[in-house]
Amino acid sequence: MVDFDWPLPLRFLLALGLAFLVGLERESSALISKGRVFAGVRTYALIGTFGFGCALLRETVPLMLPIGMVALGSLAVVGYLAKLREGHVGWTSEVAAIITFVMGALCLMADIWVPMAIGIITTLLLSEKAKIEKFVENLDKTEFHAVVRFLIVSVIILPALPDQGYTEFNLNPHHTWRVVVLVSSIGFAGYFLAKRLGDRLGLWMSGLLGGIVSSTAVSIAAGRIAARSPERGRHALQASIIASSVMYLRVLVLVWILQPGFAGHIWPKLLILAAIGAGVFFTVRSDHGAAPRESVEPLRNPFEIRPALLFATLYVLLSVVTVMVTRFYGNAGLIALAGLVGVTDIDPFILSLVSQSADFQRLLFSAILVSMMSNTLVKGFYFGFVARQTRAAALWRYGLWAALHVPVILIG
């Protein structure tokens, strides 16, 4: 639909200006690289004008736009063949010329933001060649493919999944996969930051960023660092503790996104427990100066398909088990189950509890905190089991932290 607020003369000047901008970039790049130029500023300006003129004549000559495109494409092919004979390769300038033609036509035929966006983005992509090539050279192909696969599966599968409950357990495929995408997205943000920045900012900062992905995995990896290099044991313990503190904030964000009403009741307790973890962190003193610029071992990319499917399976399984345990064993059974799941990833259990009820229920609240208390204690055992020389320092701190969950659960 044409935006008639822009009169014809202004649309023509816009087509000329955008084409001039693209041509200016192409000619300046050719001068810098001292290469052969397909077209310069004047030629690109003429191409944009040609596209605008073809669009203007389309009502008188219906095939004017296809004719103009074929004519320009033929010239681009001839220019490319001549360049190829001289040993030069690359279609960038020729493609830019065709885009300039289309952009000139759209200045008359479409809303004005369309050709403006095309012109600016085209110029940006052309001018940032060096940065784009450097980014591609440094790109981790494994991570890239994992992200692409996961995004394809998410984009295709998520809209197609039925958004309704099945069986007596009210299992909703669409909601389950939406939770998986949410958790994986947050985890990937932490994974990316930890991999790019962790080794630059120190061991404990690597633990903080890694806690966004999996505090349990960070505790095990930090324990291995302490076992391999005992002089770094306390720095590794700091990384483990700070990652465990981040767990409470990560869970709070997830709950807030899924059930804002529930998060409105639980957030003070989670912030208190995270603050306790920060206090425990500062009790760890090191006699070896500043933290070494080393990161925990690379965490697993949460955007891989297999971890996502595993999370979905655990989410569904724990949703069913929670209903069954509550039905047969009551409130005590649910609390006992919460304590048991602490030895594994607690996110599926907590999110399954929150998803079952949008209303605040003290029993669910207690079960969530019990699972986090259990998980905190287990991470202390994980770290101490791997790092024997730092075992005592880890166990009493994690043990105290876990014990302080009890008054937080009971009070209020």
C-alpha positions as CSV (number, residue, x, y, z in Angstrom):
1,M,0.0,0.0,0.0
2,V,1.5,3.3,-1.1
3,D,2.1,6.0,1.5
4,F,0.6,9.1,-0.2
5,D,2.0,11.4,2.5
6,W,5.2,11.4,0.5
7,P,4.7,13.3,-2.9
8,L,6.3,12.0,-6.1
9,P,9.2,14.5,-6.1
10,L,10.3,13.5,-2.6
11,R,10.0,9.8,-3.5
12,F,12.3,10.4,-6.5
13,L,14.8,12.2,-4.4
14,L,14.8,9.4,-1.9
15,A,15.4,6.8,-4.6
16,L,18.3,8.9,-5.9
17,G,19.8,9.4,-2.4
18,L,19.6,5.8,-1.4
19,A,21.2,4.7,-4.7
20,F,23.9,7.3,-4.3
21,L,24.6,6.0,-0.7
22,V,25.1,2.4,-2.0
23,G,27.2,3.6,-4.9
24,L,29.4,5.7,-2.6
25,E,30.1,2.7,-0.4
26,R,30.9,0.5,-3.5
27,E,33.3,3.0,-5.1
28,S,35.0,3.9,-1.8
29,S,35.6,0.2,-1.1
30,A,37.1,-0.3,-4.6
31,L,39.5,2.6,-4.0
32,I,40.6,1.2,-0.7
33,S,41.2,-2.3,-2.0
34,K,42.4,-1.0,-5.4
35,G,40.2,-3.5,-7.1
36,R,38.1,-3.4,-10.3
37,V,34.8,-1.7,-9.7
38,F,31.6,-2.9,-11.4
39,A,29.9,0.5,-11.0
40,G,30.6,3.7,-9.1
41,V,28.5,6.4,-7.5
42,R,27.1,7.8,-10.8
43,T,26.2,4.4,-12.1
44,Y,24.4,3.2,-9.0
45,A,22.5,6.5,-8.9
46,L,21.4,5.9,-12.5
47,I,20.4,2.4,-11.6
48,G,18.2,3.7,-8.7
49,T,16.7,6.2,-11.1
50,F,16.1,3.5,-13.7
51,G,14.2,1.4,-11.2
52,F,12.1,4.4,-10.2
53,G,11.4,5.2,-13.8
54,C,10.4,1.6,-14.6
55,A,8.0,1.6,-11.6
56,L,6.5,4.9,-12.9
57,L,5.9,3.4,-16.4
58,R,4.4,0.2,-15.2
59,E,0.8,1.4,-15.8
60,T,1.6,2.4,-19.3
61,V,3.9,-0.5,-20.1
62,P,2.8,-3.4,-17.8
63,L,6.0,-5.4,-18.4
64,M,8.3,-2.5,-17.8
65,L,9.6,-3.7,-14.4
66,P,10.4,-7.3,-15.6
67,I,12.0,-5.8,-18.8
68,G,14.1,-3.4,-16.7
69,M,15.2,-6.2,-14.3
70,V,16.2,-8.5,-17.3
71,A,18.1,-5.7,-18.9
72,L,20.0,-4.8,-15.7
73,G,20.6,-8.5,-15.0
74,S,22.1,-9.0,-18.4
75,L,24.5,-6.1,-17.9
76,A,25.5,-7.5,-14.5
77,V,26.2,-10.9,-16.1
78,V,28.3,-9.4,-18.8
79,G,30.2,-7.3,-16.2
80,Y,30.8,-10.4,-14.1
81,L,32.1,-12.4,-17.0
82,A,34.5,-9.7,-17.9
83,K,35.7,-9.5,-14.3
84,L,36.1,-13.2,-14.2
85,R,38.4,-13.2,-17.2
86,E,40.7,-10.9,-15.3
87,G,40.8,-13.3,-12.3
88,H,38.4,-11.5,-10.1
89,V,35.5,-13.3,-8.4
90,G,32.5,-12.2,-6.4
91,W,29.0,-11.2,-7.1
92,T,28.6,-8.6,-4.4
93,S,28.6,-5.4,-6.6
94,E,26.3,-7.0,-9.2
95,V,23.8,-8.1,-6.5
96,A,24.0,-4.7,-5.0
97,A,23.1,-3.2,-8.4
98,I,20.0,-5.4,-8.7
99,I,19.0,-4.5,-5.1
100,T,19.4,-0.8,-6.0
101,F,17.1,-1.2,-8.9
102,V,14.5,-2.9,-6.7
103,M,15.0,-0.2,-4.1
104,G,14.4,2.6,-6.6
105,A,11.2,0.9,-7.8
106,L,9.9,0.5,-4.2
107,C,10.4,4.1,-3.5
108,L,7.3,4.6,-5.7
109,M,5.4,1.4,-5.1
110,A,5.7,0.7,-1.3
111,D,5.5,2.4,2.0
112,I,8.6,4.6,2.3
113,W,10.1,2.7,5.2
114,V,10.6,-0.4,3.0
115,P,13.2,1.1,0.5
116,M,14.8,3.1,3.4
117,A,15.3,-0.1,5.4
118,I,16.7,-2.0,2.3
119,G,19.1,0.8,1.4
120,I,20.4,1.3,4.9
121,I,20.8,-2.4,5.6
122,T,22.4,-3.0,2.2
123,T,25.0,-0.2,2.8
124,L,25.7,-1.5,6.3
125,L,26.3,-5.1,5.1
126,L,28.6,-3.9,2.3
127,S,30.6,-1.6,4.5
128,E,31.1,-4.2,7.3
129,K,32.7,-6.8,5.1
130,A,35.9,-7.1,7.2
131,K,34.0,-7.4,10.5
132,I,31.6,-10.0,9.1
133,E,34.5,-12.1,7.6
134,K,36.3,-12.0,11.0
135,F,33.2,-13.0,12.8
136,V,32.7,-16.0,10.4
137,E,36.4,-17.0,10.9
138,N,36.0,-17.1,14.7
139,L,32.6,-18.7,14.6
140,D,32.3,-22.0,16.5
141,K,30.6,-24.2,13.9
142,T,29.4,-26.8,16.4
143,E,27.6,-24.1,18.5
144,F,26.2,-22.5,15.4
145,H,24.8,-25.7,14.0
146,A,23.3,-26.6,17.4
147,V,21.6,-23.2,17.6
148,V,20.2,-23.5,14.1
149,R,18.9,-27.0,14.6
150,F,17.2,-26.0,17.9
151,L,15.7,-22.9,16.4
152,I,14.3,-24.8,13.4
153,V,12.8,-27.4,15.7
154,S,11.3,-24.8,18.0
155,V,9.9,-22.6,15.2
156,I,8.4,-25.6,13.4
157,I,7.3,-27.7,16.3
158,L,6.1,-25.2,18.9
159,P,3.3,-23.6,16.8
160,A,2.2,-27.1,15.6
161,L,1.9,-28.7,19.1
162,P,-1.7,-28.8,20.5
163,D,-2.3,-26.3,23.3
164,Q,-4.6,-28.4,25.4
165,G,-4.3,-30.9,28.3
166,Y,-4.2,-34.6,27.8
167,T,-4.8,-37.5,30.3
168,E,-5.8,-37.1,33.9
169,F,-2.5,-35.3,34.5
170,N,-3.4,-32.5,32.2
171,L,-0.2,-32.8,30.1
172,N,0.0,-29.9,27.6
173,P,2.5,-30.5,24.8
174,H,2.6,-26.8,23.7
175,H,3.2,-25.6,27.3
176,T,5.9,-28.3,27.9
177,W,7.9,-27.3,24.8
178,R,7.4,-23.6,25.6
179,V,9.0,-24.2,29.0
180,V,11.9,-26.1,27.3
181,V,12.5,-23.2,24.9
182,L,12.4,-20.7,27.8
183,V,14.9,-22.6,30.0
184,S,17.2,-23.3,27.1
185,S,17.2,-19.7,25.9
186,I,18.2,-18.4,29.4
187,G,20.8,-21.1,29.7
188,F,22.3,-20.3,26.3
189,A,22.7,-16.6,27.3
190,G,24.7,-17.7,30.3
191,Y,26.6,-20.3,28.2
192,F,27.6,-17.7,25.7
193,L,28.6,-15.1,28.3
194,A,30.6,-17.7,30.2
195,K,32.4,-18.9,27.2
196,R,33.2,-15.4,25.8
197,L,34.0,-13.6,29.1
198,G,34.6,-16.1,31.8
199,D,38.3,-16.6,31.2
200,R,38.9,-12.9,30.9
201,L,37.2,-11.9,34.2
202,G,38.5,-14.6,36.5
203,L,37.4,-17.9,37.9
204,W,34.7,-16.7,40.2
205,M,33.1,-14.6,37.5
206,S,33.1,-17.6,35.2
207,G,31.2,-19.4,38.0
208,L,28.7,-16.6,38.2
209,L,28.0,-16.7,34.5
210,G,28.0,-20.5,34.4
211,G,25.4,-20.5,37.2
212,I,22.9,-19.2,34.7
213,V,23.3,-22.5,32.8
214,S,23.8,-25.1,35.6
215,S,25.1,-24.5,39.0
216,T,25.5,-28.2,39.6
217,A,27.7,-28.5,36.5
218,V,29.8,-25.5,37.7
219,S,30.3,-27.1,41.1
220,I,31.6,-30.3,39.7
221,A,33.9,-28.5,37.2
222,A,35.2,-26.2,39.9
223,G,35.9,-29.2,42.1
224,R,38.0,-30.7,39.4
225,I,40.0,-27.4,39.1
226,A,40.6,-27.5,42.9
227,A,41.7,-31.2,42.7
228,R,44.0,-30.5,39.8
229,S,45.5,-27.3,41.3
230,P,45.1,-27.3,45.1
231,E,46.5,-23.8,45.3
232,R,43.4,-22.6,43.5
233,G,41.1,-24.6,45.7
234,R,39.5,-21.6,47.4
235,H,39.1,-19.7,44.2
236,A,37.3,-22.7,42.8
237,L,35.1,-22.9,45.9
238,Q,34.2,-19.3,45.4
239,A,33.2,-20.1,41.8
240,S,31.0,-23.0,43.0
241,I,29.3,-20.9,45.7
242,I,28.6,-17.9,43.5
243,A,27.1,-20.2,40.8
244,S,24.8,-21.8,43.4
245,S,23.7,-18.3,44.5
246,V,22.8,-17.5,40.9
247,M,20.5,-20.6,40.9
248,Y,18.0,-18.8,43.1
249,L,17.9,-15.8,40.8
250,R,17.6,-18.0,37.7
251,V,14.7,-19.9,39.2
252,L,13.0,-16.6,40.2
253,V,13.2,-15.3,36.6
254,L,11.8,-18.6,35.2
255,V,8.9,-18.6,37.7
256,W,8.2,-15.0,37.1
257,I,7.9,-15.5,33.4
258,L,5.6,-18.6,33.8
259,Q,3.5,-17.6,36.8
260,P,3.9,-13.9,37.8
261,G,1.3,-14.3,40.5
262,F,3.2,-17.1,42.2
263,A,6.6,-15.3,41.8
264,G,5.0,-12.3,43.6
265,H,4.9,-14.4,46.8
266,I,8.2,-16.3,46.6
267,W,10.6,-13.7,45.4
268,P,11.6,-12.3,48.9
269,K,12.6,-15.8,50.1
270,L,14.6,-16.5,47.0
271,L,16.4,-13.2,47.3
272,I,17.2,-13.9,50.9
273,L,18.7,-17.3,50.1
274,A,20.7,-15.7,47.2
275,A,22.0,-13.1,49.6
276,I,23.0,-15.8,52.1
277,G,25.0,-17.5,49.4
278,A,26.7,-14.2,48.7
279,G,27.6,-13.9,52.4
280,V,29.0,-17.5,52.3
281,F,31.0,-16.5,49.2
282,F,32.8,-13.7,51.2
283,T,33.7,-16.1,54.0
284,V,36.1,-17.8,51.6
285,R,39.5,-16.2,51.9
286,S,42.4,-16.9,49.6
287,D,46.1,-16.6,50.4
288,H,47.2,-16.5,46.8
289,G,46.2,-13.1,45.6
290,A,43.8,-12.3,42.9
291,A,41.6,-14.9,41.3
292,P,43.4,-16.5,38.3
293,R,42.2,-15.8,34.8
294,E,40.8,-19.3,34.3
295,S,37.3,-20.4,33.6
296,V,35.5,-23.5,34.6
297,E,35.4,-26.3,32.1
298,P,33.1,-25.6,29.2
299,L,29.5,-26.2,30.0
300,R,27.3,-28.1,27.7
301,N,25.4,-26.0,25.1
302,P,21.8,-26.0,26.3
303,F,20.6,-25.3,22.8
304,E,21.6,-28.9,21.7
305,I,18.5,-31.0,20.8
306,R,19.4,-33.9,23.2
307,P,19.5,-31.8,26.4
308,A,16.3,-30.1,25.4
309,L,14.5,-33.4,24.9
310,L,15.9,-34.7,28.1
311,F,14.6,-31.7,30.0
312,A,11.1,-32.1,28.4
313,T,11.1,-35.8,29.4
314,L,12.0,-34.9,33.0
315,Y,9.4,-32.2,33.1
316,V,6.6,-34.5,32.0
317,L,7.8,-37.4,34.2
318,L,8.0,-35.2,37.3
319,S,4.7,-33.6,36.5
320,V,3.1,-37.1,36.6
321,V,5.1,-38.3,39.6
322,T,4.2,-35.2,41.6
323,V,0.5,-35.8,41.0
324,M,0.8,-39.5,41.9
325,V,2.9,-38.9,45.0
326,T,0.5,-36.2,46.3
327,R,-2.5,-38.4,45.6
328,F,-1.2,-41.5,47.4
329,Y,1.1,-40.0,50.1
330,G,-0.2,-36.5,50.6
331,N,1.7,-33.4,51.6
332,A,4.5,-35.4,53.3
333,G,5.1,-37.4,50.1
334,L,5.5,-34.3,48.1
335,I,8.0,-32.8,50.5
336,A,9.9,-36.1,50.5
337,L,10.0,-36.1,46.7
338,A,11.2,-32.5,46.7
339,G,14.2,-33.6,48.9
340,L,15.0,-36.5,46.5
341,V,15.0,-34.5,43.3
342,G,17.7,-32.2,44.7
343,V,20.3,-34.7,43.6
344,T,19.5,-33.9,40.0
345,D,18.5,-30.9,37.9
346,I,15.7,-29.2,40.0
347,D,14.4,-26.9,37.2
348,P,12.0,-29.5,35.7
349,F,10.6,-30.3,39.2
350,I,10.1,-26.6,40.2
351,L,8.6,-25.5,36.9
352,S,6.3,-28.5,36.9
353,L,5.0,-27.5,40.3
354,V,4.5,-23.9,39.3
355,S,2.7,-24.9,36.1
356,Q,0.2,-27.0,37.9
357,S,-1.2,-24.0,39.8
358,A,-1.2,-20.3,39.0
359,D,-2.3,-19.5,42.6
360,F,0.1,-19.3,45.5
361,Q,0.0,-22.5,47.7
362,R,2.2,-22.8,50.7
363,L,2.7,-26.5,50.1
364,L,4.2,-25.9,46.6
365,F,6.2,-23.0,48.0
366,S,7.7,-25.3,50.7
367,A,8.4,-28.1,48.2
368,I,10.3,-25.7,45.9
369,L,12.5,-24.5,48.8
370,V,13.1,-28.0,50.1
371,S,14.3,-29.1,46.6
372,M,16.6,-26.1,46.5
373,M,17.9,-26.8,50.0
374,S,18.6,-30.4,49.0
375,N,20.3,-29.3,45.8
376,T,22.5,-26.9,47.7
377,L,23.6,-29.5,50.1
378,V,24.3,-32.0,47.3
379,K,26.4,-29.5,45.4
380,G,28.6,-29.2,48.5
381,F,29.1,-33.0,48.5
382,Y,29.8,-32.9,44.7
383,F,32.5,-30.3,45.2
384,G,34.0,-32.0,48.3
385,F,34.0,-35.4,46.8
386,V,36.1,-34.2,43.8
387,A,38.3,-31.7,45.7
388,R,39.5,-33.5,48.8
389,Q,41.9,-30.8,50.1
390,T,39.0,-28.3,50.1
391,R,36.4,-30.7,51.3
392,A,36.0,-29.4,54.9
393,A,35.8,-25.8,53.7
394,A,33.1,-26.7,51.2
395,L,31.0,-29.0,53.4
396,W,30.6,-26.7,56.4
397,R,29.7,-23.7,54.2
398,Y,27.2,-25.6,52.0
399,G,25.9,-27.3,55.1
400,L,25.3,-24.0,56.9
401,W,23.7,-22.6,53.8
402,A,21.3,-25.5,53.5
403,A,20.4,-25.4,57.2
404,L,19.5,-21.7,56.8
405,H,16.8,-22.8,54.4
406,V,14.7,-24.2,57.3
407,P,13.9,-20.9,59.0
408,V,13.3,-19.2,55.6
409,I,10.8,-22.0,54.9
410,L,9.1,-21.8,58.3
411,I,9.0,-18.0,58.8
412,G,6.3,-16.1,57.0
